[in-house]
Amino acid sequence: METPFCYCRKVARLRTSWTDANPGRRFFNCSSTASGCDFFCWKDPPMCNRVLLVIPGLLRKLNQIENELSNMKKKVKILYFLLLISWLYILL
Ligand SMILES: [Zn+2]
């Protein structure tokens, strides 16, 4: 499918849906949010039921892992700082 033009004759913007009903499914809409243009059309075909069950679970797990990684990075920074302080205490 070629990139369509919206109702206000601009090249439509390709976006990706992350709703549970259409996870990862791409669609076109208007590139101007201020124009009031309500152009919308799907680029990808509808997804099968199995995909609709699997992808939201994978996304939840990915978000959980990213949060855990972020927390671990914060803990590593604190531990590194405490290690530096302990070495300074020992040396002085
Ligand atoms: Zn438009």
PDB file of the backbone (N, CA, C, O) and the ligand in Angstrom, with CONECT records:
HET     ZN  A 101       1
ATOM      1  N   MET A   1       0.839  -1.189   0.000  1.00  0.00           N
ATOM      2  CA  MET A   1       0.000   0.000   0.000  1.00  0.00           C
ATOM      3  C   MET A   1       0.878   1.244   0.000  1.00  0.00           C
ATOM      4  O   MET A   1       1.784   1.374   0.822  1.00  0.00           O
ATOM      5  N   GLU A   2       0.608   2.139  -0.910  1.00  0.00           N
ATOM      6  CA  GLU A   2       1.320   3.407  -0.922  1.00  0.00           C
ATOM      7  C   GLU A   2       0.817   4.281   0.208  1.00  0.00           C
ATOM      8  O   GLU A   2      -0.272   4.073   0.745  1.00  0.00           O
ATOM      9  N   THR A   3       1.634   5.266   0.560  1.00  0.00           N
ATOM     10  CA  THR A   3       1.215   6.179   1.616  1.00  0.00           C
ATOM     11  C   THR A   3       0.044   7.009   1.112  1.00  0.00           C
ATOM     12  O   THR A   3       0.159   7.698   0.099  1.00  0.00           O
ATOM     13  N   PRO A   4      -1.087   6.947   1.818  1.00  0.00           N
ATOM     14  CA  PRO A   4      -2.266   7.704   1.354  1.00  0.00           C
ATOM     15  C   PRO A   4      -2.189   9.176   1.742  1.00  0.00           C
ATOM     16  O   PRO A   4      -1.348   9.583   2.545  1.00  0.00           O
ATOM     17  N   PHE A   5      -3.056   9.936   1.173  1.00  0.00           N
ATOM     18  CA  PHE A   5      -3.226  11.335   1.551  1.00  0.00           C
ATOM     19  C   PHE A   5      -4.492  11.442   2.395  1.00  0.00           C
ATOM     20  O   PHE A   5      -5.485  10.761   2.139  1.00  0.00           O
ATOM     21  N   CYS A   6      -4.439  12.303   3.400  1.00  0.00           N
ATOM     22  CA  CYS A   6      -5.604  12.460   4.284  1.00  0.00           C
ATOM     23  C   CYS A   6      -6.614  13.403   3.643  1.00  0.00           C
ATOM     24  O   CYS A   6      -6.428  13.854   2.513  1.00  0.00           O
ATOM     25  N   TYR A   7      -7.689  13.694   4.380  1.00  0.00           N
ATOM     26  CA  TYR A   7      -8.770  14.533   3.842  1.00  0.00           C
ATOM     27  C   TYR A   7      -8.317  15.967   3.593  1.00  0.00           C
ATOM     28  O   TYR A   7      -8.905  16.674   2.774  1.00  0.00           O
ATOM     29  N   CYS A   8      -7.255  16.403   4.311  1.00  0.00           N
ATOM     30  CA  CYS A   8      -6.770  17.770   4.064  1.00  0.00           C
ATOM     31  C   CYS A   8      -5.560  17.758   3.119  1.00  0.00           C
ATOM     32  O   CYS A   8      -4.780  18.709   3.073  1.00  0.00           O
ATOM     33  N   ARG A   9      -5.427  16.670   2.376  1.00  0.00           N
ATOM     34  CA  ARG A   9      -4.462  16.528   1.276  1.00  0.00           C
ATOM     35  C   ARG A   9      -3.000  16.587   1.700  1.00  0.00           C
ATOM     36  O   ARG A   9      -2.138  17.029   0.941  1.00  0.00           O
ATOM     37  N   LYS A  10      -2.737  16.136   2.915  1.00  0.00           N
ATOM     38  CA  LYS A  10      -1.357  15.993   3.373  1.00  0.00           C
ATOM     39  C   LYS A  10      -1.014  14.519   3.319  1.00  0.00           C
ATOM     40  O   LYS A  10      -1.896  13.662   3.359  1.00  0.00           O
ATOM     41  N   VAL A  11       0.287  14.230   3.227  1.00  0.00           N
ATOM     42  CA  VAL A  11       0.716  12.838   3.273  1.00  0.00           C
ATOM     43  C   VAL A  11       0.384  12.304   4.662  1.00  0.00           C
ATOM     44  O   VAL A  11       0.787  12.880   5.672  1.00  0.00           O
ATOM     45  N   ALA A  12      -0.351  11.206   4.701  1.00  0.00           N
ATOM     46  CA  ALA A  12      -0.789  10.664   5.988  1.00  0.00           C
ATOM     47  C   ALA A  12       0.405  10.133   6.774  1.00  0.00           C
ATOM     48  O   ALA A  12       1.402   9.702   6.193  1.00  0.00           O
ATOM     49  N   ARG A  13       0.295  10.169   8.089  1.00  0.00           N
ATOM     50  CA  ARG A  13       1.362   9.723   8.987  1.00  0.00           C
ATOM     51  C   ARG A  13       1.122   8.259   9.347  1.00  0.00           C
ATOM     52  O   ARG A  13       0.008   7.862   9.689  1.00  0.00           O
ATOM     53  N   LEU A  14       2.190   7.467   9.261  1.00  0.00           N
ATOM     54  CA  LEU A  14       2.117   6.050   9.634  1.00  0.00           C
ATOM     55  C   LEU A  14       2.393   5.934  11.125  1.00  0.00           C
ATOM     56  O   LEU A  14       3.408   6.427  11.616  1.00  0.00           O
ATOM     57  N   ARG A  15       1.494   5.284  11.836  1.00  0.00           N
ATOM     58  CA  ARG A  15       1.639   5.116  13.279  1.00  0.00           C
ATOM     59  C   ARG A  15       1.408   3.656  13.634  1.00  0.00           C
ATOM     60  O   ARG A  15       1.008   2.854  12.790  1.00  0.00           O
ATOM     61  N   THR A  16       1.663   3.327  14.881  1.00  0.00           N
ATOM     62  CA  THR A  16       1.474   1.957  15.349  1.00  0.00           C
ATOM     63  C   THR A  16       0.553   1.955  16.553  1.00  0.00           C
ATOM     64  O   THR A  16       0.769   2.693  17.514  1.00  0.00           O
ATOM     65  N   SER A  17      -0.467   1.129  16.498  1.00  0.00           N
ATOM     66  CA  SER A  17      -1.396   0.991  17.617  1.00  0.00           C
ATOM     67  C   SER A  17      -0.780   0.085  18.677  1.00  0.00           C
ATOM     68  O   SER A  17      -0.158  -0.925  18.348  1.00  0.00           O
ATOM     69  N   TRP A  18      -0.952   0.444  19.947  1.00  0.00           N
ATOM     70  CA  TRP A  18      -0.506  -0.437  21.044  1.00  0.00           C
ATOM     71  C   TRP A  18      -1.656  -0.770  21.970  1.00  0.00           C
ATOM     72  O   TRP A  18      -1.449  -1.058  23.149  1.00  0.00           O
ATOM     73  N   THR A  19      -2.877  -0.732  21.435  1.00  0.00           N
ATOM     74  CA  THR A  19      -4.023  -1.145  22.250  1.00  0.00           C
ATOM     75  C   THR A  19      -4.050  -2.666  22.334  1.00  0.00           C
ATOM     76  O   THR A  19      -3.437  -3.348  21.512  1.00  0.00           O
ATOM     77  N   ASP A  20      -4.763  -3.201  23.332  1.00  0.00           N
ATOM     78  CA  ASP A  20      -4.882  -4.660  23.450  1.00  0.00           C
ATOM     79  C   ASP A  20      -5.624  -5.256  22.253  1.00  0.00           C
ATOM     80  O   ASP A  20      -5.384  -6.405  21.881  1.00  0.00           O
ATOM     81  N   ALA A  21      -6.528  -4.472  21.648  1.00  0.00           N
ATOM     82  CA  ALA A  21      -7.293  -4.973  20.506  1.00  0.00           C
ATOM     83  C   ALA A  21      -6.470  -5.008  19.219  1.00  0.00           C
ATOM     84  O   ALA A  21      -6.742  -5.822  18.336  1.00  0.00           O
ATOM     85  N   ASN A  22      -5.463  -4.131  19.103  1.00  0.00           N
ATOM     86  CA  ASN A  22      -4.650  -4.049  17.882  1.00  0.00           C
ATOM     87  C   ASN A  22      -3.180  -3.802  18.214  1.00  0.00           C
ATOM     88  O   ASN A  22      -2.619  -2.791  17.789  1.00  0.00           O
ATOM     89  N   PRO A  23      -2.559  -4.682  18.947  1.00  0.00           N
ATOM     90  CA  PRO A  23      -1.164  -4.433  19.350  1.00  0.00           C
ATOM     91  C   PRO A  23      -0.201  -4.553  18.177  1.00  0.00           C
ATOM     92  O   PRO A  23      -0.139  -5.590  17.515  1.00  0.00           O
ATOM     93  N   GLY A  24       0.544  -3.491  17.927  1.00  0.00           N
ATOM     94  CA  GLY A  24       1.545  -3.503  16.865  1.00  0.00           C
ATOM     95  C   GLY A  24       0.988  -3.320  15.469  1.00  0.00           C
ATOM     96  O   GLY A  24       1.735  -3.351  14.491  1.00  0.00           O
ATOM     97  N   ARG A  25      -0.317  -3.130  15.366  1.00  0.00           N
ATOM     98  CA  ARG A  25      -0.935  -2.971  14.049  1.00  0.00           C
ATOM     99  C   ARG A  25      -0.779  -1.533  13.586  1.00  0.00           C
ATOM    100  O   ARG A  25      -1.112  -0.596  14.312  1.00  0.00           O
ATOM    101  N   ARG A  26      -0.268  -1.365  12.365  1.00  0.00           N
ATOM    102  CA  ARG A  26       0.009  -0.024  11.853  1.00  0.00           C
ATOM    103  C   ARG A  26      -1.215   0.577  11.158  1.00  0.00           C
ATOM    104  O   ARG A  26      -2.036  -0.122  10.564  1.00  0.00           O
ATOM    105  N   PHE A  27      -1.295   1.903  11.260  1.00  0.00           N
ATOM    106  CA  PHE A  27      -2.396   2.615  10.628  1.00  0.00           C
ATOM    107  C   PHE A  27      -1.926   3.992  10.168  1.00  0.00           C
ATOM    108  O   PHE A  27      -0.884   4.487  10.597  1.00  0.00           O
ATOM    109  N   PHE A  28      -2.706   4.590   9.301  1.00  0.00           N
ATOM    110  CA  PHE A  28      -2.434   5.955   8.841  1.00  0.00           C
ATOM    111  C   PHE A  28      -3.454   6.894   9.461  1.00  0.00           C
ATOM    112  O   PHE A  28      -4.626   6.552   9.618  1.00  0.00           O
ATOM    113  N   ASN A  29      -2.978   8.101   9.814  1.00  0.00           N
ATOM    114  CA  ASN A  29      -3.906   9.181  10.173  1.00  0.00           C
ATOM    115  C   ASN A  29      -3.302  10.498   9.720  1.00  0.00           C
ATOM    116  O   ASN A  29      -2.223  10.525   9.128  1.00  0.00           O
ATOM    117  N   CYS A  30      -3.996  11.581   9.999  1.00  0.00           N
ATOM    118  CA  CYS A  30      -3.552  12.902   9.555  1.00  0.00           C
ATOM    119  C   CYS A  30      -2.302  13.319  10.327  1.00  0.00           C
ATOM    120  O   CYS A  30      -2.197  13.061  11.526  1.00  0.00           O
ATOM    121  N   SER A  31      -1.366  13.957   9.649  1.00  0.00           N
ATOM    122  CA  SER A  31      -0.133  14.388  10.312  1.00  0.00           C
ATOM    123  C   SER A  31      -0.341  15.672  11.103  1.00  0.00           C
ATOM    124  O   SER A  31       0.514  16.054  11.903  1.00  0.00           O
ATOM    125  N   SER A  32      -1.467  16.338  10.886  1.00  0.00           N
ATOM    126  CA  SER A  32      -1.747  17.591  11.596  1.00  0.00           C
ATOM    127  C   SER A  32      -2.830  17.346  12.638  1.00  0.00           C
ATOM    128  O   SER A  32      -3.963  17.008  12.294  1.00  0.00           O
ATOM    129  N   THR A  33      -2.482  17.516  13.914  1.00  0.00           N
ATOM    130  CA  THR A  33      -3.488  17.300  14.956  1.00  0.00           C
ATOM    131  C   THR A  33      -4.412  18.505  15.087  1.00  0.00           C
ATOM    132  O   THR A  33      -5.523  18.383  15.604  1.00  0.00           O
ATOM    133  N   ALA A  34      -3.960  19.670  14.621  1.00  0.00           N
ATOM    134  CA  ALA A  34      -4.751  20.895  14.789  1.00  0.00           C
ATOM    135  C   ALA A  34      -5.799  21.072  13.703  1.00  0.00           C
ATOM    136  O   ALA A  34      -6.673  21.929  13.835  1.00  0.00           O
ATOM    137  N   SER A  35      -5.736  20.283  12.627  1.00  0.00           N
ATOM    138  CA  SER A  35      -6.620  20.523  11.488  1.00  0.00           C
ATOM    139  C   SER A  35      -8.032  19.994  11.708  1.00  0.00           C
ATOM    140  O   SER A  35      -8.957  20.408  11.009  1.00  0.00           O
ATOM    141  N   GLY A  36      -8.218  19.085  12.667  1.00  0.00           N
ATOM    142  CA  GLY A  36      -9.530  18.498  12.875  1.00  0.00           C
ATOM    143  C   GLY A  36      -9.856  17.403  11.877  1.00  0.00           C
ATOM    144  O   GLY A  36     -10.973  16.885  11.859  1.00  0.00           O
ATOM    145  N   CYS A  37      -8.892  17.053  11.054  1.00  0.00           N
ATOM    146  CA  CYS A  37      -9.069  15.997  10.051  1.00  0.00           C
ATOM    147  C   CYS A  37      -9.135  14.644  10.774  1.00  0.00           C
ATOM    148  O   CYS A  37      -8.265  14.328  11.585  1.00  0.00           O
ATOM    149  N   ASP A  38     -10.161  13.854  10.478  1.00  0.00           N
ATOM    150  CA  ASP A  38     -10.311  12.578  11.174  1.00  0.00           C
ATOM    151  C   ASP A  38      -9.983  11.383  10.262  1.00  0.00           C
ATOM    152  O   ASP A  38     -10.542  10.298  10.417  1.00  0.00           O
ATOM    153  N   PHE A  39      -9.065  11.607   9.311  1.00  0.00           N
ATOM    154  CA  PHE A  39      -8.678  10.521   8.418  1.00  0.00           C
ATOM    155  C   PHE A  39      -8.064   9.372   9.207  1.00  0.00           C
ATOM    156  O   PHE A  39      -7.260   9.592  10.113  1.00  0.00           O
ATOM    157  N   PHE A  40      -8.443   8.158   8.863  1.00  0.00           N
ATOM    158  CA  PHE A  40      -7.906   6.971   9.520  1.00  0.00           C
ATOM    159  C   PHE A  40      -8.078   5.784   8.584  1.00  0.00           C
ATOM    160  O   PHE A  40      -9.164   5.564   8.048  1.00  0.00           O
ATOM    161  N   CYS A  41      -7.005   5.018   8.387  1.00  0.00           N
ATOM    162  CA  CYS A  41      -7.151   3.733   7.693  1.00  0.00           C
ATOM    163  C   CYS A  41      -6.022   2.806   8.141  1.00  0.00           C
ATOM    164  O   CYS A  41      -4.902   3.248   8.399  1.00  0.00           O
ATOM    165  N   TRP A  42      -6.333   1.523   8.228  1.00  0.00           N
ATOM    166  CA  TRP A  42      -5.350   0.538   8.639  1.00  0.00           C
ATOM    167  C   TRP A  42      -4.377   0.265   7.508  1.00  0.00           C
ATOM    168  O   TRP A  42      -4.774   0.228   6.344  1.00  0.00           O
ATOM    169  N   LYS A  43      -3.099   0.072   7.840  1.00  0.00           N
ATOM    170  CA  LYS A  43      -2.115  -0.376   6.858  1.00  0.00           C
ATOM    171  C   LYS A  43      -2.035  -1.901   6.895  1.00  0.00           C
ATOM    172  O   LYS A  43      -1.930  -2.556   5.858  1.00  0.00           O
ATOM    173  N   ASP A  44      -2.085  -2.450   8.101  1.00  0.00           N
ATOM    174  CA  ASP A  44      -1.954  -3.903   8.262  1.00  0.00           C
ATOM    175  C   ASP A  44      -3.330  -4.557   8.353  1.00  0.00           C
ATOM    176  O   ASP A  44      -4.290  -3.929   8.801  1.00  0.00           O
ATOM    177  N   PRO A  45      -3.426  -5.801   7.932  1.00  0.00           N
ATOM    178  CA  PRO A  45      -4.703  -6.518   8.050  1.00  0.00           C
ATOM    179  C   PRO A  45      -5.000  -6.834   9.520  1.00  0.00           C
ATOM    180  O   PRO A  45      -4.101  -6.750  10.358  1.00  0.00           O
ATOM    181  N   PRO A  46      -6.243  -7.193   9.844  1.00  0.00           N
ATOM    182  CA  PRO A  46      -6.576  -7.561  11.225  1.00  0.00           C
ATOM    183  C   PRO A  46      -5.709  -8.726  11.703  1.00  0.00           C
ATOM    184  O   PRO A  46      -5.259  -9.551  10.908  1.00  0.00           O
ATOM    185  N   MET A  47      -5.488  -8.773  12.995  1.00  0.00           N
ATOM    186  CA  MET A  47      -4.635  -9.815  13.553  1.00  0.00           C
ATOM    187  C   MET A  47      -5.474 -11.015  13.973  1.00  0.00           C
ATOM    188  O   MET A  47      -6.658 -10.887  14.284  1.00  0.00           O
ATOM    189  N   CYS A  48      -4.838 -12.179  13.975  1.00  0.00           N
ATOM    190  CA  CYS A  48      -5.560 -13.382  14.379  1.00  0.00           C
ATOM    191  C   CYS A  48      -5.705 -13.400  15.905  1.00  0.00           C
ATOM    192  O   CYS A  48      -4.967 -12.703  16.602  1.00  0.00           O
ATOM    193  N   ASN A  49      -6.633 -14.180  16.421  1.00  0.00           N
ATOM    194  CA  ASN A  49      -6.918 -14.210  17.859  1.00  0.00           C
ATOM    195  C   ASN A  49      -5.717 -14.622  18.688  1.00  0.00           C
ATOM    196  O   ASN A  49      -5.533 -14.125  19.799  1.00  0.00           O
ATOM    197  N   ARG A  50      -4.898 -15.521  18.166  1.00  0.00           N
ATOM    198  CA  ARG A  50      -3.726 -15.981  18.917  1.00  0.00           C
ATOM    199  C   ARG A  50      -2.746 -14.835  19.161  1.00  0.00           C
ATOM    200  O   ARG A  50      -2.198 -14.695  20.255  1.00  0.00           O
ATOM    201  N   VAL A  51      -2.534 -14.021  18.131  1.00  0.00           N
ATOM    202  CA  VAL A  51      -1.638 -12.871  18.264  1.00  0.00           C
ATOM    203  C   VAL A  51      -2.194 -11.894  19.293  1.00  0.00           C
ATOM    204  O   VAL A  51      -1.448 -11.325  20.089  1.00  0.00           O
ATOM    205  N   LEU A  52      -3.522 -11.702  19.270  1.00  0.00           N
ATOM    206  CA  LEU A  52      -4.145 -10.770  20.221  1.00  0.00           C
ATOM    207  C   LEU A  52      -3.997 -11.255  21.657  1.00  0.00           C
ATOM    208  O   LEU A  52      -4.025 -10.450  22.588  1.00  0.00           O
ATOM    209  N   LEU A  53      -3.837 -12.568  21.847  1.00  0.00           N
ATOM    210  CA  LEU A  53      -3.621 -13.101  23.186  1.00  0.00           C
ATOM    211  C   LEU A  53      -2.159 -12.997  23.598  1.00  0.00           C
ATOM    212  O   LEU A  53      -1.861 -12.698  24.754  1.00  0.00           O
ATOM    213  N   VAL A  54      -1.245 -13.241  22.662  1.00  0.00           N
ATOM    214  CA  VAL A  54       0.176 -13.353  22.989  1.00  0.00           C
ATOM    215  C   VAL A  54       0.852 -11.989  23.139  1.00  0.00           C
ATOM    216  O   VAL A  54       1.567 -11.769  24.116  1.00  0.00           O
ATOM    217  N   ILE A  55       0.647 -11.079  22.206  1.00  0.00           N
ATOM    218  CA  ILE A  55       1.405  -9.821  22.196  1.00  0.00           C
ATOM    219  C   ILE A  55       1.176  -8.962  23.442  1.00  0.00           C
ATOM    220  O   ILE A  55       2.156  -8.472  24.004  1.00  0.00           O
ATOM    221  N   PRO A  56      -0.078  -8.748  23.912  1.00  0.00           N
ATOM    222  CA  PRO A  56      -0.227  -7.939  25.135  1.00  0.00           C
ATOM    223  C   PRO A  56       0.523  -8.535  26.328  1.00  0.00           C
ATOM    224  O   PRO A  56       1.090  -7.793  27.130  1.00  0.00           O
ATOM    225  N   GLY A  57       0.535  -9.854  26.454  1.00  0.00           N
ATOM    226  CA  GLY A  57       1.287 -10.488  27.544  1.00  0.00           C
ATOM    227  C   GLY A  57       2.778 -10.238  27.403  1.00  0.00           C
ATOM    228  O   GLY A  57       3.458  -9.966  28.392  1.00  0.00           O
ATOM    229  N   LEU A  58       3.293 -10.328  26.179  1.00  0.00           N
ATOM    230  CA  LEU A  58       4.713 -10.066  25.947  1.00  0.00           C
ATOM    231  C   LEU A  58       5.052  -8.609  26.245  1.00  0.00           C
ATOM    232  O   LEU A  58       6.103  -8.321  26.817  1.00  0.00           O
ATOM    233  N   LEU A  59       4.173  -7.695  25.860  1.00  0.00           N
ATOM    234  CA  LEU A  59       4.419  -6.272  26.138  1.00  0.00           C
ATOM    235  C   LEU A  59       4.442  -6.001  27.641  1.00  0.00           C
ATOM    236  O   LEU A  59       5.271  -5.229  28.123  1.00  0.00           O
ATOM    237  N   ARG A  60       3.521  -6.645  28.387  1.00  0.00           N
ATOM    238  CA  ARG A  60       3.517  -6.466  29.849  1.00  0.00           C
ATOM    239  C   ARG A  60       4.821  -6.984  30.441  1.00  0.00           C
ATOM    240  O   ARG A  60       5.413  -6.339  31.306  1.00  0.00           O
ATOM    241  N   LYS A  61       5.272  -8.158  29.972  1.00  0.00           N
ATOM    242  CA  LYS A  61       6.536  -8.713  30.478  1.00  0.00           C
ATOM    243  C   LYS A  61       7.711  -7.811  30.122  1.00  0.00           C
ATOM    244  O   LYS A  61       8.606  -7.610  30.942  1.00  0.00           O
ATOM    245  N   LEU A  62       7.717  -7.265  28.906  1.00  0.00           N
ATOM    246  CA  LEU A  62       8.792  -6.363  28.499  1.00  0.00           C
ATOM    247  C   LEU A  62       8.821  -5.121  29.387  1.00  0.00           C
ATOM    248  O   LEU A  62       9.890  -4.702  29.833  1.00  0.00           O
ATOM    249  N   ASN A  63       7.655  -4.533  29.646  1.00  0.00           N
ATOM    250  CA  ASN A  63       7.597  -3.348  30.517  1.00  0.00           C
ATOM    251  C   ASN A  63       8.089  -3.694  31.921  1.00  0.00           C
ATOM    252  O   ASN A  63       8.809  -2.910  32.539  1.00  0.00           O
ATOM    253  N   GLN A  64       7.702  -4.870  32.424  1.00  0.00           N
ATOM    254  CA  GLN A  64       8.134  -5.287  33.755  1.00  0.00           C
ATOM    255  C   GLN A  64       9.653  -5.435  33.795  1.00  0.00           C
ATOM    256  O   GLN A  64      10.293  -4.989  34.748  1.00  0.00           O
ATOM    257  N   ILE A  65      10.227  -6.052  32.778  1.00  0.00           N
ATOM    258  CA  ILE A  65      11.677  -6.249  32.732  1.00  0.00           C
ATOM    259  C   ILE A  65      12.402  -4.909  32.617  1.00  0.00           C
ATOM    260  O   ILE A  65      13.438  -4.707  33.250  1.00  0.00           O
ATOM    261  N   GLU A  66      11.857  -3.988  31.805  1.00  0.00           N
ATOM    262  CA  GLU A  66      12.484  -2.668  31.679  1.00  0.00           C
ATOM    263  C   GLU A  66      12.444  -1.904  33.007  1.00  0.00           C
ATOM    264  O   GLU A  66      13.398  -1.206  33.351  1.00  0.00           O
ATOM    265  N   ASN A  67      11.338  -2.035  33.752  1.00  0.00           N
ATOM    266  CA  ASN A  67      11.264  -1.387  35.069  1.00  0.00           C
ATOM    267  C   ASN A  67      12.276  -1.998  36.028  1.00  0.00           C
ATOM    268  O   ASN A  67      12.950  -1.280  36.766  1.00  0.00           O
ATOM    269  N   GLU A  68      12.381  -3.328  36.019  1.00  0.00           N
ATOM    270  CA  GLU A  68      13.352  -3.989  36.888  1.00  0.00           C
ATOM    271  C   GLU A  68      14.771  -3.570  36.528  1.00  0.00           C
ATOM    272  O   GLU A  68      15.590  -3.341  37.418  1.00  0.00           O
ATOM    273  N   LEU A  69      15.073  -3.466  35.237  1.00  0.00           N
ATOM    274  CA  LEU A  69      16.402  -3.037  34.798  1.00  0.00           C
ATOM    275  C   LEU A  69      16.695  -1.620  35.274  1.00  0.00           C
ATOM    276  O   LEU A  69      17.795  -1.329  35.745  1.00  0.00           O
ATOM    277  N   SER A  70      15.707  -0.745  35.149  1.00  0.00           N
ATOM    278  CA  SER A  70      15.882   0.635  35.602  1.00  0.00           C
ATOM    279  C   SER A  70      16.167   0.678  37.102  1.00  0.00           C
ATOM    280  O   SER A  70      17.045   1.417  37.547  1.00  0.00           O
ATOM    281  N   ASN A  71      15.425  -0.114  37.885  1.00  0.00           N
ATOM    282  CA  ASN A  71      15.654  -0.160  39.332  1.00  0.00           C
ATOM    283  C   ASN A  71      17.031  -0.727  39.652  1.00  0.00           C
ATOM    284  O   ASN A  71      17.704  -0.239  40.561  1.00  0.00           O
ATOM    285  N   MET A  72      17.456  -1.745  38.920  1.00  0.00           N
ATOM    286  CA  MET A  72      18.777  -2.336  39.155  1.00  0.00           C
ATOM    287  C   MET A  72      19.888  -1.334  38.835  1.00  0.00           C
ATOM    288  O   MET A  72      20.893  -1.282  39.544  1.00  0.00           O
ATOM    289  N   LYS A  73      19.721  -0.547  37.790  1.00  0.00           N
ATOM    290  CA  LYS A  73      20.718   0.473  37.449  1.00  0.00           C
ATOM    291  C   LYS A  73      20.839   1.502  38.566  1.00  0.00           C
ATOM    292  O   LYS A  73      21.941   1.942  38.894  1.00  0.00           O
ATOM    293  N   LYS A  74      19.697   1.886  39.152  1.00  0.00           N
ATOM    294  CA  LYS A  74      19.731   2.830  40.281  1.00  0.00           C
ATOM    295  C   LYS A  74      20.471   2.216  41.461  1.00  0.00           C
ATOM    296  O   LYS A  74      21.268   2.890  42.113  1.00  0.00           O
ATOM    297  N   LYS A  75      20.212   0.929  41.742  1.00  0.00           N
ATOM    298  CA  LYS A  75      20.887   0.258  42.853  1.00  0.00           C
ATOM    299  C   LYS A  75      22.387   0.160  42.604  1.00  0.00           C
ATOM    300  O   LYS A  75      23.180   0.331  43.529  1.00  0.00           O
ATOM    301  N   VAL A  76      22.783  -0.113  41.364  1.00  0.00           N
ATOM    302  CA  VAL A  76      24.206  -0.199  41.032  1.00  0.00           C
ATOM    303  C   VAL A  76      24.888   1.143  41.272  1.00  0.00           C
ATOM    304  O   VAL A  76      25.999   1.180  41.800  1.00  0.00           O
ATOM    305  N   LYS A  77      24.244   2.242  40.894  1.00  0.00           N
ATOM    306  CA  LYS A  77      24.823   3.571  41.132  1.00  0.00           C
ATOM    307  C   LYS A  77      25.022   3.815  42.623  1.00  0.00           C
ATOM    308  O   LYS A  77      26.063   4.322  43.040  1.00  0.00           O
ATOM    309  N   ILE A  78      24.025   3.456  43.422  1.00  0.00           N
ATOM    310  CA  ILE A  78      24.129   3.648  44.876  1.00  0.00           C
ATOM    311  C   ILE A  78      25.250   2.788  45.434  1.00  0.00           C
ATOM    312  O   ILE A  78      26.049   3.262  46.241  1.00  0.00           O
ATOM    313  N   LEU A  79      25.320   1.528  45.015  1.00  0.00           N
ATOM    314  CA  LEU A  79      26.365   0.628  45.512  1.00  0.00           C
ATOM    315  C   LEU A  79      27.754   1.110  45.085  1.00  0.00           C
ATOM    316  O   LEU A  79      28.705   1.022  45.862  1.00  0.00           O
ATOM    317  N   TYR A  80      27.871   1.611  43.873  1.00  0.00           N
ATOM    318  CA  TYR A  80      29.148   2.140  43.404  1.00  0.00           C
ATOM    319  C   TYR A  80      29.576   3.326  44.269  1.00  0.00           C
ATOM    320  O   TYR A  80      30.741   3.444  44.649  1.00  0.00           O
ATOM    321  N   PHE A  81      28.625   4.196  44.570  1.00  0.00           N
ATOM    322  CA  PHE A  81      28.904   5.350  45.409  1.00  0.00           C
ATOM    323  C   PHE A  81      29.344   4.898  46.807  1.00  0.00           C
ATOM    324  O   PHE A  81      30.309   5.428  47.358  1.00  0.00           O
ATOM    325  N   LEU A  82      28.635   3.920  47.374  1.00  0.00           N
ATOM    326  CA  LEU A  82      29.000   3.413  48.699  1.00  0.00           C
ATOM    327  C   LEU A  82      30.370   2.741  48.674  1.00  0.00           C
ATOM    328  O   LEU A  82      31.126   2.839  49.641  1.00  0.00           O
ATOM    329  N   LEU A  83      30.690   2.067  47.589  1.00  0.00           N
ATOM    330  CA  LEU A  83      32.008   1.435  47.464  1.00  0.00           C
ATOM    331  C   LEU A  83      33.109   2.497  47.460  1.00  0.00           C
ATOM    332  O   LEU A  83      34.133   2.346  48.125  1.00  0.00           O
ATOM    333  N   LEU A  84      32.883   3.563  46.708  1.00  0.00           N
ATOM    334  CA  LEU A  84      33.866   4.652  46.686  1.00  0.00           C
ATOM    335  C   LEU A  84      34.064   5.242  48.074  1.00  0.00           C
ATOM    336  O   LEU A  84      35.195   5.479  48.498  1.00  0.00           O
ATOM    337  N   ILE A  85      32.969   5.476  48.777  1.00  0.00           N
ATOM    338  CA  ILE A  85      33.057   6.033  50.124  1.00  0.00           C
ATOM    339  C   ILE A  85      33.819   5.086  51.043  1.00  0.00           C
ATOM    340  O   ILE A  85      34.648   5.528  51.839  1.00  0.00           O
ATOM    341  N   SER A  86      33.547   3.794  50.941  1.00  0.00           N
ATOM    342  CA  SER A  86      34.229   2.827  51.812  1.00  0.00           C
ATOM    343  C   SER A  86      35.738   2.811  51.522  1.00  0.00           C
ATOM    344  O   SER A  86      36.548   2.700  52.442  1.00  0.00           O
ATOM    345  N   TRP A  87      36.103   2.922  50.251  1.00  0.00           N
ATOM    346  CA  TRP A  87      37.536   2.953  49.917  1.00  0.00           C
ATOM    347  C   TRP A  87      38.192   4.238  50.421  1.00  0.00           C
ATOM    348  O   TRP A  87      39.322   4.214  50.908  1.00  0.00           O
ATOM    349  N   LEU A  88      37.489   5.345  50.303  1.00  0.00           N
ATOM    350  CA  LEU A  88      38.033   6.596  50.847  1.00  0.00           C
ATOM    351  C   LEU A  88      38.191   6.499  52.359  1.00  0.00           C
ATOM    352  O   LEU A  88      39.182   6.981  52.909  1.00  0.00           O
ATOM    353  N   TYR A  89      37.234   5.885  53.033  1.00  0.00           N
ATOM    354  CA  TYR A  89      37.307   5.727  54.484  1.00  0.00           C
ATOM    355  C   TYR A  89      38.493   4.868  54.886  1.00  0.00           C
ATOM    356  O   TYR A  89      39.177   5.156  55.869  1.00  0.00           O
ATOM    357  N   ILE A  90      38.732   3.810  54.121  1.00  0.00           N
ATOM    358  CA  ILE A  90      39.850   2.898  54.416  1.00  0.00           C
ATOM    359  C   ILE A  90      41.187   3.594  54.169  1.00  0.00           C
ATOM    360  O   ILE A  90      42.119   3.438  54.959  1.00  0.00           O
ATOM    361  N   LEU A  91      41.289   4.350  53.095  1.00  0.00           N
ATOM    362  CA  LEU A  91      42.550   4.989  52.732  1.00  0.00           C
ATOM    363  C   LEU A  91      42.885   6.180  53.623  1.00  0.00           C
ATOM    364  O   LEU A  91      44.058   6.506  53.807  1.00  0.00           O
ATOM    365  N   LEU A  92      41.872   6.826  54.171  1.00  0.00           N
ATOM    366  CA  LEU A  92      42.150   8.038  54.968  1.00  0.00           C
ATOM    367  C   LEU A  92      42.165   7.745  56.426  1.00  0.00           C
ATOM    368  O   LEU A  92      42.383   8.647  57.235  1.00  0.00           O
TER     369      LEU A  92
HETATM  370 ZN    ZN A 101      -5.532  15.665   7.332  1.00  0.00          ZN2+
END
